[in-house]
Amino acid sequence: MTVSDLKRGAGPRGAAPVVLAATSGTGKTTLAHRLVDDSDRYVFSVSATTRLPRPGERDGVDYHFLTQDEFERRVERGAFAEWARVHDRLYGTPRSELDAASARGEHVVLDIDVQGARQIRASVPGACLIFVLPPSVDIMMARLTGRGTEEPAAIARRLRSALVELQAVPEFDYVVVNDDLEECLEEIRGIVEMGVAPAAPAQDAEAFRNEITRILDEDYDPQVQQQERE
């Protein structure tokens, strides 16, 4: 059975892919790595790319390294469950990787953006799509600004991206809040393994969008405009 044969529905799921999407400053990547590190039921897939191998990288282990022509031929054949162009290079998730993991009873964890999640929804109907929200906009902002390495313009770009990403929340099967890492992991495992829906978040996506819009208007857009004038 391939992942495309799995049907969405209530109750425990088969070994379908798990998509995690979120705004910046949510801890999505940490959640993805903990799922894989803590259990052999969750794995990462080996992606395909047209970029050149870096020193020490092995074909078929770190990535499937393809030429541009070969990648595009595979796109035409529908060989990728999702793919994207990033900085003039192509990256994709081979459908064969998802099928192989499903046959082994493993859930492939996909740490991808909203566009990738939409492709997975269209190509793998059985996939479990989970959107991760931060506990609050204040905490999200603290995570974004905590390192002190990004200029206001870069943070403003992340916030504008968040506005677009949050609009897509209704397209996801479940929403979790990463307030406590361990509790959030348990919620995700409950969703994937038992079909248990978490409690509705105290603050919905639209409230997040309103607060982010206010922060952009009051704090960041004036700074960016001032920098541009200088």
N, C-alpha and C positions, 0 to 999 in steps of 0.2 A: 504494500500500500504506500502511495506517495502522500506528501503533505496536502496535495490538492484534493485527495479523497476524504480528508477529515472535514467534518461538518461542525459549524458553530452551533452552540446550544448550551442549555443548562447542564449542571452536573460536571463530574470529572472530565478532563480533556485527554485526548490522546497526546502523543509526543509531537505537538505542533510548535512552530516557531513562536518566540515571545519577543514582541517589539516594545522597546522602551523609548519613548520620545519625551522631550521636556524643553523648557527654556534654559538658557545659560544660568548658572548659579543654583542648580537644583540638586546636584549630586548624582545625576543619572549614570554617569560612567562608573562611579564607585559602586553603585547598586549592581550594575551589569557584571562587574568583575567579582563582586562578592557572591553573586548567584553561581557563577562558574567555579570559583575557588572553593566554595563550601560544599558542593555536591557534584557527583559525576553524572547526574541527570541533566545538568545544564552545560552547554558547550558553546564556544564561539565557532563560527564557520571560517573557512579559509577563503578570503575574498580574491577576486581577480582584479588586476590593474594593468595599465599600459605604461606605468612608470618603470624606470630601470631598477634592478635590484640594488640595494645598499650592501656594503660589505658585511658578510656573514649571513645575509638572508638567503633562504633556500626556496627554490621553486616547488610549489605544492605543499610547503610547510608554513612559510610565512605569508606568501601570496601565490596565486597562480599568475605568473608573469606572461602577458600576452602582447603581441604587436597590436598596433592600432587597427590594422585590417582584420586580424583575427577576432579582436574584441567586437568590432562592428558586425562581423558575420554572425557572431553568437547572439548579439542583440537582435538581429533580423530573424534568427531561428527561435527566439524566445527562450534562450538558455539562461537568462538572468531573472531572478525573482524581483530584483530591483537594481538600478544602476544610476550613476550620476557622473557628471563632469566636475572635477575639482582642480582648479588651477591648471587647466589645459591637459589634465590627465583623466583617464576614465577609470572608475572603480565600480565593481558590481558584486552582487551576491549570487553565485551560481546556484541554480535550482537543484542541481545534482547534489550539492552539499546539504541542502535541506532534506532532500529525499533520503540520503544516506543516514543522516542523524535520526530521522523519523523511524527508519527501519531498525536502528539500534535502540530505539526507545528513549532517545535523548531530545531535549528541547534546545534548539539553537536560539541563543540570545542575540538579538539585533539592536545595537545601540546606534540608532539612526535618526535623521531629521524627519519632519512632518511629510516632506515630499516623498522620501523613501518609504515611510509608513503607508502612504496612499498607494504606492506601487505594490507593496506587499499585500494590502487589503484586496487589490484588484487581481493579483496573480496567485495568491495563496489564501483562499477563503477561510481555511481553518485556523489561520494565525490568530494569536491573542494580542491585541493592541492595547497597551497601557500607557497612559499619559501621567507623568510625574510632576506634581506641583510642589513648590517650596511651601514651607509653613506660612509665610507671609512675604509681602513685597519688601518689607524692611530687612528680613533675613536674606532674601535674594540679593538685595543691594549690598548688604554687608559682605556677602560672598564675592560679588563682582568687583567690589572696590577694595577688598581686604588686602590684596597683594600690593596695591599701590603702583602697579606697573603699566596700567593702561591710561591713555589720555581720555579726557571727557568725550571726545569725538568717537573713540572706539567703544566706550561704554554706551553712548547714545545709539550707536549702530546695533549693539546687542539688545538694547531695550526696544528698538523699533522691530527687530526680528521677533522679539518675544510677543509683541502685539499681534503679529501675523500668526505665530505658532499657537497662541492661546485661542485664536478664532477657530482652530481645528479641533479643539477638545471634544465637541459633540460627536466627532467622527470616530472616536476611540471607544473600545468596549468597556474600559474601566479607567477610573482616575484614583490615584493614590497620592498621599501627601508625605513627603520625606521630611518629617519632623524629627523622628528618632530612627536612625539607620536600621537597627535590629527589628524594630516594629514594622517598618516599611518593607523590609525583606520578607518578614512573615506574612504580611498582607499579599505580597506578590506571589509567594509560594502557594498561599491559600487559593488565590485566583487561578493559577496555572494548574495546580494539582487536584483541586477539589471544586473549582468553579464557585468559590465563596466570594461574593461581592463585598468590598469594604464599605464602611459607613461613608455617607456623602461628606465631602470636605466642608468645613465651616465657612470657607470663603470660596465662591465659585469663580470660574475663569473670567467672567465679565467684570466682576469686582476687581480682580487683578489687573485687567486691562485698563479700567478706569484710573486706578492708582498709578500705574506705569505712565499713562498719558499725562497725568498731573505732574509727575516727577520730571518727565521730559519737558513739558511746557515751562515749569517753574525753575528747574535746576540745571538742565543740560543744554537745551536749545540756546538759551542766552549765552552760555559759556562758549559753545561751539561757534556761534555767530561772532562773538568778540574775538576769538582766536583767528577766525577767517579774516576779519578786518585788519588784524595786526599783521 
